[in-house]
Amino acid sequence: MSDKPLDIHERLEYILKAKGMTIYGLSKELGFDKPAKLYTILNRRTKPSYETLVSITQRFEDINGDWLLRGTGTPFLRPTSEAAANSTQIDLLKERNQGLEKQVADRDETIELLKQQILILREVISHSHRNPVLS
C-alpha cells in the first residue's frame, strides 16, 4: 500500500479482496435483498451509510471498525475463534496431505523395486532354462 490513506471505497474493496468475496457474495452475507446498494457504493456513486458499515463489522468480527470507518489502524483485528479454528484445521489437513504424499512416494518406490526384482528373477529363470545344471 502507498503512504496515502485509502478512502472508504478503497477500504471496502480491500475487504472484498482480503475475504475473497464478490459484491454479490458480500450483499448476501449482509442480508441485503439485492446487491445494487453495494454496487453503487463500490462504483463510487454513493458513500456507505453508517448502518452498512456497522452491518459489515457485525458480520465480520475480525474487521477493525476504526480502520473501516476512519482508515486508522490495521484492517483486521486478531483472528476470530472461527478463523483460528479454520486455520488450525487447514494446518492439520496440510500435514495429513504431506503424510499421504509421502506414503504414495514410498509406495511408488516399493513398486519400482519390486519391478526390478521381477526382471532379475525372469532373467535368472530364463538363464537357468537355457543352461541346465548337470546333475
N, C-alpha and C positions, 0 to 999 in steps of 0.2 A: 504494500500500500504506500501511497505517497504521504508527504507531510500534511497535505491539505485534508482537513477532516471531511469525511463522507457526509453528503446531505441525506435527508431521510429516505429518499428514493434509493440511493446507493446502498444505504444500510439495509433496506428491505431486500434489495437484490442480493446482497451479501448473504443474508439469512437464507434466502431461497437456495443459493448455490451451496452453502455450507450444509444445509439439510438435504440437499439433493432432491428438491421438490420443484414442481411446476406451479404456476399461478393457480391453475385449476385444482391441483392437489392441496395447496395451502388453503384455498377458499373452502374446500370440502372439510379439511381439518378444523377450520374455524367455524363450521356450521353455516356458512353463507349459502343461500339458495342458488345464487348464480355467481360466477367468477368475475362478472363485469365490474364490480366495485374495485377489486384488486387490479384488474387490467387498467382501469382509469388512473389508479394511483401509480402503478409502475410505469405507465406511459407518460407520467408527469402532467397529466391533465388536472389532477387534484392532489391534495396532500391527505395523508391518512388522518382519520378522526382519532381523538383520544380513545374512544371506545374500541376502535380497530387495533390500536397499539396495545391496549390492555388485554384484549382477547388473544393477541399473539403471545404476550408474556404469560398469560394464564395457561394457555395450551402448551407452550414450550417453556417449562420452568428453568431450563438451562440458559435461556437468553437473558442477558443483562438488560433490564428495563431502562436503566440510566443510559446505557450505550444506545439502545434503540431510540429513545426519546430525544436525547441531547447529544449523542455522539461522544460521550466521555466514558473512559474506562475500556474494558475489553468486551468483545461481542458476547462471550459466553461466560457464565458463572461456572462453578465446579460442576462436574458431571452429575446428573441426577442419578438416583439409585437405579432407575431403569437403564439409563445409558451405561452406567458402570456394570450392571448385570449383563447387558448385551456385549460389552467389551470383554468381560470375563468369559462369556460363552463363546465369543469369537476366538479368543486365545485358546480355549480348550479345543475347539474344532480345528484350529490350525495345528495344534500339537498332535491331535488324532490323525489328521491328514498326513503329517510328516511321518508318523509311525506307519501308516498304511503304505505310503510311498516307499519306505524302507523295506517293508515286507514284500512288496511287489518286486523291488530291485533284487532282494535276496532270493526270491523265488525264481526270477529270470536267470540269475547267476547259477542256481542249482540246476535248472533246466539245461543250461549250456554245458555244465559239467557232465550231466547225465548223457547228453547227446554225444559228447566227446568219448565217454566210456563205451557207449553203444558202438561207435565207429571203431574203436580199438578192439572190442570183442568180436565184431564182424570180421575184422582183419585177421585176428587170431584164428577164428573158426575157419575162415577161407584158407588161410595158410596151412592149417592142420589137415584139411581135406586134400590139399594138393601134395603135401609131403607127409604121408602117413609114417608113423614111427614104427620101426621094425621091432617085433617082439621076439 
